[in-house]
Amino acid sequence: FRMFLKKGASSLFKSFLSTRPIVVNLKRGGKEYSFQAKEGENLLQASRKNGVRIDAACDGCCACATCHVLVDPKSFEKLDDPTEDEEMLLDMAPNRGKTSRLACQLILPDVEEIKIIIPQSRNWGPDSFQVGKA
């Protein structure tokens, strides 16, 4: 059965069957937030579902770079490569790093934990990251 999952079952199907939650740790400045998500969810949707808001001016349609995040290097190695569209938008993101991704495009991989850093210096205001109403 596991061989079937590795050989091409859709991420939605894998997510449905997955029983082990992924621990997502978000950090901005000195504050840390942690929640559980499932493999195959994108980071933006998972964070909103758990009451952690990350700005997305395009509402997660891969049309801006306001949901730019930095991924811990160990976690980054586990991610699929960004699409050409995502790369183009990341080129416009302030403080782009080697492990930059857009939260709306970051599909959570099959890992126990993933660490995400929200860049402090952003062009779209100081309230881009909030806990509460998603």
Secondary structure, 3 states (H helix, E strand, C coil): CHHHHHCCCCHHHHHHHCCCCEEEEEEECCEEEEEEECCCCEHHHHHHHCCEEECCCCCCCCCCCCCEEEECHHHHCCCCCCCHHHHHHHCCCCCCCCCEEECCCCECCCCCEEEEECCCCCCCCCCCEEECCC
